């Protein structure tokens, strides 16, 4: 299992609450841990669903999504939180 452990936001968007403004996500548990662009994670998850979880309880899966403008991004599977768990990860 791979885990998302931190996020990097687009320049000027460090405090944003929008998933679309996430630039990249740090993934651990793979052979080369590091930051991966959201579009690359989207492509990976389309081929390998259910392989990445957010490393915050309740450990939801990271899932691929497409914005209304056709932008590839990732989000966590819905749970009882009112916002996405990815946005609770530490930011760089």
Backbone atoms as SQL, in Angstrom:
CREATE TABLE atoms (id INTEGER PRIMARY KEY, chain TEXT, resi INTEGER, resn TEXT, atom TEXT, x REAL, y REAL, z REAL);
INSERT INTO atoms VALUES
  (1, 'A', 1, 'UNK', 'N', 0.853, -1.187, 0.000),
  (2, 'A', 1, 'UNK', 'CA', 0.000, 0.000, 0.000),
  (3, 'A', 1, 'UNK', 'C', 0.887, 1.235, 0.000),
  (4, 'A', 2, 'UNK', 'N', 0.503, 2.227, -0.786),
  (5, 'A', 2, 'UNK', 'CA', 1.191, 3.508, -0.824),
  (6, 'A', 2, 'UNK', 'C', 0.383, 4.511, 0.003),
  (7, 'A', 3, 'UNK', 'N', 1.084, 5.501, 0.562),
  (8, 'A', 3, 'UNK', 'CA', 0.420, 6.509, 1.386),
  (9, 'A', 3, 'UNK', 'C', 0.775, 7.923, 0.943),
  (10, 'A', 4, 'UNK', 'N', -0.238, 8.767, 0.867),
  (11, 'A', 4, 'UNK', 'CA', -0.060, 10.198, 0.653),
  (12, 'A', 4, 'UNK', 'C', 0.196, 10.806, 2.024),
  (13, 'A', 5, 'UNK', 'N', 1.346, 11.505, 2.184),
  (14, 'A', 5, 'UNK', 'CA', 1.712, 12.000, 3.510),
  (15, 'A', 5, 'UNK', 'C', 1.839, 13.521, 3.588),
  (16, 'A', 6, 'UNK', 'N', 1.978, 14.206, 2.469),
  (17, 'A', 6, 'UNK', 'CA', 2.007, 15.671, 2.467),
  (18, 'A', 6, 'UNK', 'C', 1.681, 16.169, 1.069),
  (19, 'A', 7, 'UNK', 'N', 1.355, 17.449, 0.983),
  (20, 'A', 7, 'UNK', 'CA', 0.988, 18.037, -0.308),
  (21, 'A', 7, 'UNK', 'C', 1.803, 19.302, -0.559),
  (22, 'A', 8, 'UNK', 'N', 1.919, 19.619, -1.818),
  (23, 'A', 8, 'UNK', 'CA', 2.542, 20.873, -2.244),
  (24, 'A', 8, 'UNK', 'C', 1.495, 21.597, -3.088),
  (25, 'A', 9, 'UNK', 'N', 1.186, 22.823, -2.712),
  (26, 'A', 9, 'UNK', 'CA', 0.168, 23.603, -3.413),
  (27, 'A', 9, 'UNK', 'C', 0.791, 24.373, -4.584),
  (28, 'A', 10, 'UNK', 'N', -0.060, 24.826, -5.495),
  (29, 'A', 10, 'UNK', 'CA', 0.384, 25.686, -6.594),
  (30, 'A', 10, 'UNK', 'C', 0.985, 26.965, -5.999),
  (31, 'A', 11, 'UNK', 'N', 1.917, 27.619, -6.709),
  (32, 'A', 11, 'UNK', 'CA', 2.495, 28.871, -6.204),
  (33, 'A', 11, 'UNK', 'C', 1.406, 29.900, -5.860),
  (34, 'A', 12, 'UNK', 'N', 1.557, 30.521, -4.687),
  (35, 'A', 12, 'UNK', 'CA', 0.599, 31.527, -4.245),
  (36, 'A', 12, 'UNK', 'C', -0.675, 30.978, -3.641),
  (37, 'A', 13, 'UNK', 'N', -0.783, 29.653, -3.510),
  (38, 'A', 13, 'UNK', 'CA', -2.016, 29.031, -3.019),
  (39, 'A', 13, 'UNK', 'C', -1.782, 28.199, -1.755),
  (40, 'A', 14, 'UNK', 'N', -0.757, 28.523, -0.990),
  (41, 'A', 14, 'UNK', 'CA', -0.376, 27.695, 0.163),
  (42, 'A', 14, 'UNK', 'C', -1.532, 27.446, 1.134),
  (43, 'A', 15, 'UNK', 'N', -2.375, 28.419, 1.365),
  (44, 'A', 15, 'UNK', 'CA', -3.466, 28.271, 2.330),
  (45, 'A', 15, 'UNK', 'C', -4.806, 27.919, 1.693),
  (46, 'A', 16, 'UNK', 'N', -4.804, 27.582, 0.424),
  (47, 'A', 16, 'UNK', 'CA', -6.043, 27.290, -0.295),
  (48, 'A', 16, 'UNK', 'C', -6.734, 26.038, 0.241),
  (49, 'A', 17, 'UNK', 'N', -8.054, 26.028, 0.141),
  (50, 'A', 17, 'UNK', 'CA', -8.857, 24.872, 0.506),
  (51, 'A', 17, 'UNK', 'C', -9.398, 24.149, -0.713),
  (52, 'A', 18, 'UNK', 'N', -8.779, 24.380, -1.876),
  (53, 'A', 18, 'UNK', 'CA', -9.241, 23.769, -3.125),
  (54, 'A', 18, 'UNK', 'C', -8.329, 22.625, -3.554),
  (55, 'A', 19, 'UNK', 'N', -8.923, 21.479, -3.817),
  (56, 'A', 19, 'UNK', 'CA', -8.162, 20.340, -4.322),
  (57, 'A', 19, 'UNK', 'C', -7.509, 20.644, -5.661),
  (58, 'A', 20, 'UNK', 'N', -8.139, 21.493, -6.463),
  (59, 'A', 20, 'UNK', 'CA', -7.603, 21.816, -7.780),
  (60, 'A', 20, 'UNK', 'C', -6.298, 22.604, -7.699),
  (61, 'A', 21, 'UNK', 'N', -6.021, 23.196, -6.545),
  (62, 'A', 21, 'UNK', 'CA', -4.796, 23.975, -6.392),
  (63, 'A', 21, 'UNK', 'C', -3.659, 23.175, -5.753),
  (64, 'A', 22, 'UNK', 'N', -3.882, 21.871, -5.568),
  (65, 'A', 22, 'UNK', 'CA', -2.778, 20.987, -5.164),
  (66, 'A', 22, 'UNK', 'C', -1.918, 20.771, -6.403),
  (67, 'A', 23, 'UNK', 'N', -0.614, 21.011, -6.260),
  (68, 'A', 23, 'UNK', 'CA', 0.325, 20.799, -7.361),
  (69, 'A', 23, 'UNK', 'C', 0.802, 19.349, -7.393),
  (70, 'A', 24, 'UNK', 'N', 1.211, 18.843, -6.219),
  (71, 'A', 24, 'UNK', 'CA', 1.742, 17.494, -6.145),
  (72, 'A', 24, 'UNK', 'C', 1.516, 16.912, -4.757),
  (73, 'A', 25, 'UNK', 'N', 1.630, 15.592, -4.680),
  (74, 'A', 25, 'UNK', 'CA', 1.378, 14.854, -3.443),
  (75, 'A', 25, 'UNK', 'C', 2.591, 13.976, -3.163),
  (76, 'A', 26, 'UNK', 'N', 3.054, 13.983, -1.911),
  (77, 'A', 26, 'UNK', 'CA', 4.185, 13.141, -1.518),
  (78, 'A', 26, 'UNK', 'C', 3.663, 11.735, -1.246),
  (79, 'A', 27, 'UNK', 'N', 4.261, 10.754, -1.928),
  (80, 'A', 27, 'UNK', 'CA', 3.838, 9.356, -1.799),
  (81, 'A', 27, 'UNK', 'C', 4.960, 8.553, -1.158),
  (82, 'A', 28, 'UNK', 'N', 4.613, 7.803, -0.100),
  (83, 'A', 28, 'UNK', 'CA', 5.548, 6.903, 0.589),
  (84, 'A', 28, 'UNK', 'C', 5.126, 5.457, 0.345),
  (85, 'A', 29, 'UNK', 'N', 6.070, 4.546, 0.542),
  (86, 'A', 29, 'UNK', 'CA', 5.778, 3.122, 0.415),
  (87, 'A', 29, 'UNK', 'C', 6.136, 2.575, -0.952),
  (88, 'A', 30, 'UNK', 'N', 6.559, 3.434, -1.859),
  (89, 'A', 30, 'UNK', 'CA', 6.958, 2.996, -3.196),
  (90, 'A', 30, 'UNK', 'C', 8.490, 2.924, -3.257),
  (91, 'A', 31, 'UNK', 'N', 9.032, 2.439, -4.354),
  (92, 'A', 31, 'UNK', 'CA', 10.487, 2.285, -4.457),
  (93, 'A', 31, 'UNK', 'C', 11.218, 3.624, -4.514),
  (94, 'A', 32, 'UNK', 'N', 10.553, 4.676, -4.995),
  (95, 'A', 32, 'UNK', 'CA', 11.158, 6.008, -5.042),
  (96, 'A', 32, 'UNK', 'C', 10.179, 7.026, -4.464),
  (97, 'A', 33, 'UNK', 'N', 10.096, 7.118, -3.113),
  (98, 'A', 33, 'UNK', 'CA', 9.163, 8.065, -2.507),
  (99, 'A', 33, 'UNK', 'C', 9.493, 9.494, -2.922),
  (100, 'A', 34, 'UNK', 'N', 8.453, 10.309, -3.020),
  (101, 'A', 34, 'UNK', 'CA', 8.659, 11.705, -3.388),
  (102, 'A', 34, 'UNK', 'C', 7.358, 12.355, -3.803),
  (103, 'A', 35, 'UNK', 'N', 7.483, 13.593, -4.292),
  (104, 'A', 35, 'UNK', 'CA', 6.321, 14.330, -4.768),
  (105, 'A', 35, 'UNK', 'C', 5.990, 13.907, -6.193),
  (106, 'A', 36, 'UNK', 'N', 4.701, 13.660, -6.444),
  (107, 'A', 36, 'UNK', 'CA', 4.205, 13.300, -7.761),
  (108, 'A', 36, 'UNK', 'C', 3.118, 14.296, -8.153),
  (109, 'A', 37, 'UNK', 'N', 3.171, 14.783, -9.384),
  (110, 'A', 37, 'UNK', 'CA', 2.175, 15.727, -9.889),
  (111, 'A', 37, 'UNK', 'C', 0.794, 15.075, -9.864),
  (112, 'A', 38, 'UNK', 'N', -0.222, 15.908, -9.624),
  (113, 'A', 38, 'UNK', 'CA', -1.589, 15.378, -9.497),
  (114, 'A', 38, 'UNK', 'C', -2.063, 14.680, -10.773),
  (115, 'A', 39, 'UNK', 'N', -1.691, 15.176, -11.950),
  (116, 'A', 39, 'UNK', 'CA', -2.107, 14.532, -13.206),
  (117, 'A', 39, 'UNK', 'C', -1.453, 13.159, -13.355),
  (118, 'A', 40, 'UNK', 'N', -0.194, 13.024, -12.911),
  (119, 'A', 40, 'UNK', 'CA', 0.479, 11.722, -12.962),
  (120, 'A', 40, 'UNK', 'C', -0.176, 10.738, -11.994),
  (121, 'A', 41, 'UNK', 'N', -0.562, 11.226, -10.816),
  (122, 'A', 41, 'UNK', 'CA', -1.267, 10.359, -9.868),
  (123, 'A', 41, 'UNK', 'C', -2.627, 9.940, -10.411),
  (124, 'A', 42, 'UNK', 'N', -3.313, 10.865, -11.083),
  (125, 'A', 42, 'UNK', 'CA', -4.590, 10.545, -11.726),
  (126, 'A', 42, 'UNK', 'C', -4.388, 9.357, -12.678),
  (127, 'A', 43, 'UNK', 'N', -3.402, 9.471, -13.568),
  (128, 'A', 43, 'UNK', 'CA', -3.141, 8.398, -14.544),
  (129, 'A', 43, 'UNK', 'C', -2.793, 7.081, -13.849),
  (130, 'A', 44, 'UNK', 'N', -1.951, 7.154, -12.813),
  (131, 'A', 44, 'UNK', 'CA', -1.562, 5.950, -12.068),
  (132, 'A', 44, 'UNK', 'C', -2.783, 5.289, -11.437),
  (133, 'A', 45, 'UNK', 'N', -3.636, 6.098, -10.800),
  (134, 'A', 45, 'UNK', 'CA', -4.801, 5.546, -10.113),
  (135, 'A', 45, 'UNK', 'C', -5.860, 5.010, -11.066),
  (136, 'A', 46, 'UNK', 'N', -5.930, 5.527, -12.267),
  (137, 'A', 46, 'UNK', 'CA', -6.857, 4.957, -13.259),
  (138, 'A', 46, 'UNK', 'C', -6.444, 3.528, -13.602),
  (139, 'A', 47, 'UNK', 'N', -5.127, 3.263, -13.600),
  (140, 'A', 47, 'UNK', 'CA', -4.611, 1.928, -13.911),
  (141, 'A', 47, 'UNK', 'C', -4.484, 1.049, -12.674),
  (142, 'A', 48, 'UNK', 'N', -4.357, 1.682, -11.507),
  (143, 'A', 48, 'UNK', 'CA', -4.118, 0.954, -10.253),
  (144, 'A', 48, 'UNK', 'C', -5.031, 1.466, -9.137),
  (145, 'A', 49, 'UNK', 'N', -6.342, 1.316, -9.294),
  (146, 'A', 49, 'UNK', 'CA', -7.267, 1.852, -8.281),
  (147, 'A', 49, 'UNK', 'C', -7.065, 1.211, -6.910),
  (148, 'A', 50, 'UNK', 'N', -7.280, 2.013, -5.864),
  (149, 'A', 50, 'UNK', 'CA', -7.219, 1.495, -4.502),
  (150, 'A', 50, 'UNK', 'C', -5.827, 1.250, -3.963),
  (151, 'A', 51, 'UNK', 'N', -4.782, 1.795, -4.610),
  (152, 'A', 51, 'UNK', 'CA', -3.417, 1.511, -4.181),
  (153, 'A', 51, 'UNK', 'C', -2.802, 2.610, -3.315),
  (154, 'A', 52, 'UNK', 'N', -3.450, 3.767, -3.219),
  (155, 'A', 52, 'UNK', 'CA', -2.921, 4.872, -2.410),
  (156, 'A', 52, 'UNK', 'C', -3.978, 5.294, -1.391),
  (157, 'A', 53, 'UNK', 'N', -3.542, 5.461, -0.144),
  (158, 'A', 53, 'UNK', 'CA', -4.420, 5.955, 0.916),
  (159, 'A', 53, 'UNK', 'C', -3.827, 7.231, 1.505),
  (160, 'A', 54, 'UNK', 'N', -4.688, 8.086, 2.059),
  (161, 'A', 54, 'UNK', 'CA', -4.241, 9.261, 2.795),
  (162, 'A', 54, 'UNK', 'C', -3.804, 8.786, 4.178),
  (163, 'A', 55, 'UNK', 'N', -2.613, 9.189, 4.620),
  (164, 'A', 55, 'UNK', 'CA', -2.095, 8.697, 5.900),
  (165, 'A', 55, 'UNK', 'C', -2.602, 9.544, 7.065),
  (166, 'A', 56, 'UNK', 'N', -3.928, 9.682, 7.125),
  (167, 'A', 56, 'UNK', 'CA', -4.655, 10.312, 8.228),
  (168, 'A', 56, 'UNK', 'C', -5.892, 9.456, 8.457),
  (169, 'A', 57, 'UNK', 'N', -6.193, 9.174, 9.718),
  (170, 'A', 57, 'UNK', 'CA', -7.394, 8.396, 10.025),
  (171, 'A', 57, 'UNK', 'C', -8.610, 9.083, 9.433),
  (172, 'A', 58, 'UNK', 'N', -9.527, 8.415, 8.795),
  (173, 'A', 58, 'UNK', 'CA', -9.736, 6.979, 8.682),
  (174, 'A', 58, 'UNK', 'C', -9.065, 6.333, 7.464),
  (175, 'A', 59, 'UNK', 'N', -7.964, 6.890, 6.985),
  (176, 'A', 59, 'UNK', 'CA', -7.167, 6.358, 5.888),
  (177, 'A', 59, 'UNK', 'C', -7.975, 6.110, 4.611),
  (178, 'A', 60, 'UNK', 'N', -8.632, 7.166, 4.109),
  (179, 'A', 60, 'UNK', 'CA', -9.413, 6.992, 2.876),
  (180, 'A', 60, 'UNK', 'C', -8.505, 6.781, 1.670),
  (181, 'A', 61, 'UNK', 'N', -9.041, 6.119, 0.669),
  (182, 'A', 61, 'UNK', 'CA', -8.312, 5.937, -0.587),
  (183, 'A', 61, 'UNK', 'C', -8.221, 7.259, -1.341),
  (184, 'A', 62, 'UNK', 'N', -7.134, 7.427, -2.068),
  (185, 'A', 62, 'UNK', 'CA', -6.990, 8.551, -2.991),
  (186, 'A', 62, 'UNK', 'C', -7.601, 8.094, -4.315),
  (187, 'A', 63, 'UNK', 'N', -8.453, 8.928, -4.889),
  (188, 'A', 63, 'UNK', 'CA', -9.150, 8.560, -6.117),
  (189, 'A', 63, 'UNK', 'C', -8.936, 9.617, -7.198),
  (190, 'A', 64, 'UNK', 'N', -8.970, 9.211, -8.469),
  (191, 'A', 64, 'UNK', 'CA', -8.821, 10.166, -9.570),
  (192, 'A', 64, 'UNK', 'C', -10.131, 10.915, -9.817),
  (193, 'A', 65, 'UNK', 'N', -10.005, 12.155, -10.278),
  (194, 'A', 65, 'UNK', 'CA', -11.186, 12.970, -10.579),
  (195, 'A', 65, 'UNK', 'C', -10.853, 13.931, -11.717),
  (196, 'A', 66, 'UNK', 'N', -11.902, 14.408, -12.381),
  (197, 'A', 66, 'UNK', 'CA', -11.769, 15.391, -13.467),
  (198, 'A', 66, 'UNK', 'C', -12.622, 16.598, -13.101),
  (199, 'A', 67, 'UNK', 'N', -12.025, 17.797, -13.209),
  (200, 'A', 67, 'UNK', 'CA', -12.775, 19.017, -12.908),
  (201, 'A', 67, 'UNK', 'C', -13.743, 19.323, -14.043),
  (202, 'A', 68, 'UNK', 'N', -14.616, 20.285, -13.812),
  (203, 'A', 68, 'UNK', 'CA', -15.551, 20.715, -14.843),
  (204, 'A', 68, 'UNK', 'C', -14.850, 21.271, -16.072),
  (205, 'A', 69, 'UNK', 'N', -13.607, 21.745, -15.882),
  (206, 'A', 69, 'UNK', 'CA', -12.813, 22.285, -16.996),
  (207, 'A', 69, 'UNK', 'C', -11.923, 21.216, -17.637),
  (208, 'A', 70, 'UNK', 'N', -12.064, 19.963, -17.189),
  (209, 'A', 70, 'UNK', 'CA', -11.293, 18.864, -17.774),
  (210, 'A', 70, 'UNK', 'C', -9.914, 18.658, -17.167),
  (211, 'A', 71, 'UNK', 'N', -9.632, 19.282, -16.014),
  (212, 'A', 71, 'UNK', 'CA', -8.329, 19.146, -15.357),
  (213, 'A', 71, 'UNK', 'C', -8.290, 17.868, -14.526),
  (214, 'A', 72, 'UNK', 'N', -7.208, 17.096, -14.677),
  (215, 'A', 72, 'UNK', 'CA', -7.012, 15.887, -13.880),
  (216, 'A', 72, 'UNK', 'C', -6.527, 16.293, -12.499),
  (217, 'A', 73, 'UNK', 'N', -7.116, 15.675, -11.457),
  (218, 'A', 73, 'UNK', 'CA', -6.651, 15.896, -10.100),
  (219, 'A', 73, 'UNK', 'C', -6.989, 14.669, -9.265),
  (220, 'A', 74, 'UNK', 'N', -6.627, 14.689, -7.993),
  (221, 'A', 74, 'UNK', 'CA', -6.947, 13.580, -7.090),
  (222, 'A', 74, 'UNK', 'C', -7.661, 14.122, -5.864),
  (223, 'A', 75, 'UNK', 'N', -8.408, 13.258, -5.225),
  (224, 'A', 75, 'UNK', 'CA', -9.124, 13.588, -3.996),
  (225, 'A', 75, 'UNK', 'C', -9.184, 12.310, -3.157),
  (226, 'A', 76, 'UNK', 'N', -9.669, 12.437, -1.937),
  (227, 'A', 76, 'UNK', 'CA', -9.829, 11.225, -1.134),
  (228, 'A', 76, 'UNK', 'C', -11.278, 10.759, -1.217),
  (229, 'A', 77, 'UNK', 'N', -11.464, 9.468, -0.969),
  (230, 'A', 77, 'UNK', 'CA', -12.825, 8.933, -1.016),
  (231, 'A', 77, 'UNK', 'C', -13.643, 9.582, 0.094),
  (232, 'A', 78, 'UNK', 'N', -14.916, 9.842, -0.166),
  (233, 'A', 78, 'UNK', 'CA', -15.757, 10.544, 0.809),
  (234, 'A', 78, 'UNK', 'C', -15.888, 9.781, 2.125),
  (235, 'A', 79, 'UNK', 'N', -15.942, 10.553, 3.222),
  (236, 'A', 79, 'UNK', 'CA', -16.223, 9.996, 4.536),
  (237, 'A', 79, 'UNK', 'C', -17.013, 11.046, 5.309),
  (238, 'A', 80, 'UNK', 'N', -17.099, 10.908, 6.604),
  (239, 'A', 80, 'UNK', 'CA', -17.951, 11.812, 7.378),
  (240, 'A', 80, 'UNK', 'C', -17.371, 13.216, 7.561),
  (241, 'A', 81, 'UNK', 'N', -16.109, 13.450, 7.167),
  (242, 'A', 81, 'UNK', 'CA', -15.542, 14.804, 7.249),
  (243, 'A', 81, 'UNK', 'C', -16.242, 15.721, 6.262),
  (244, 'A', 82, 'UNK', 'N', -16.297, 16.994, 6.579),
  (245, 'A', 82, 'UNK', 'CA', -16.963, 17.953, 5.689),
  (246, 'A', 82, 'UNK', 'C', -16.039, 18.462, 4.592),
  (247, 'A', 83, 'UNK', 'N', -14.769, 18.111, 4.666),
  (248, 'A', 83, 'UNK', 'CA', -13.820, 18.495, 3.616),
  (249, 'A', 83, 'UNK', 'C', -12.925, 17.300, 3.300),
  (250, 'A', 84, 'UNK', 'N', -12.120, 17.432, 2.269),
  (251, 'A', 84, 'UNK', 'CA', -11.288, 16.324, 1.805),
  (252, 'A', 84, 'UNK', 'C', -10.080, 16.114, 2.722),
  (253, 'A', 85, 'UNK', 'N', -9.794, 14.859, 3.062),
  (254, 'A', 85, 'UNK', 'CA', -8.674, 14.538, 3.941),
  (255, 'A', 85, 'UNK', 'C', -7.323, 14.942, 3.364),
  (256, 'A', 86, 'UNK', 'N', -7.178, 14.954, 2.058),
  (257, 'A', 86, 'UNK', 'CA', -5.907, 15.379, 1.463),
  (258, 'A', 86, 'UNK', 'C', -5.522, 16.784, 1.923),
  (259, 'A', 87, 'UNK', 'N', -6.508, 17.644, 2.080),
  (260, 'A', 87, 'UNK', 'CA', -6.238, 19.035, 2.464),
  (261, 'A', 87, 'UNK', 'C', -5.785, 19.158, 3.927),
  (262, 'A', 88, 'UNK', 'N', -5.902, 18.083, 4.712),
  (263, 'A', 88, 'UNK', 'CA', -5.422, 18.095, 6.093),
  (264, 'A', 88, 'UNK', 'C', -3.959, 17.650, 6.213),
  (265, 'A', 89, 'UNK', 'N', -3.379, 17.175, 5.128),
  (266, 'A', 89, 'UNK', 'CA', -1.983, 16.749, 5.175),
  (267, 'A', 89, 'UNK', 'C', -1.070, 17.971, 5.334),
  (268, 'A', 90, 'UNK', 'N', 0.113, 17.771, 5.923),
  (269, 'A', 90, 'UNK', 'CA', 1.078, 18.866, 6.013),
  (270, 'A', 90, 'UNK', 'C', 1.388, 19.428, 4.624),
  (271, 'A', 91, 'UNK', 'N', 1.693, 20.715, 4.556),
  (272, 'A', 91, 'UNK', 'CA', 1.978, 21.377, 3.282),
  (273, 'A', 91, 'UNK', 'C', 3.423, 21.844, 3.230),
  (274, 'A', 92, 'UNK', 'N', 3.978, 21.779, 2.045),
  (275, 'A', 92, 'UNK', 'CA', 5.326, 22.300, 1.829),
  (276, 'A', 92, 'UNK', 'C', 5.283, 23.465, 0.890);
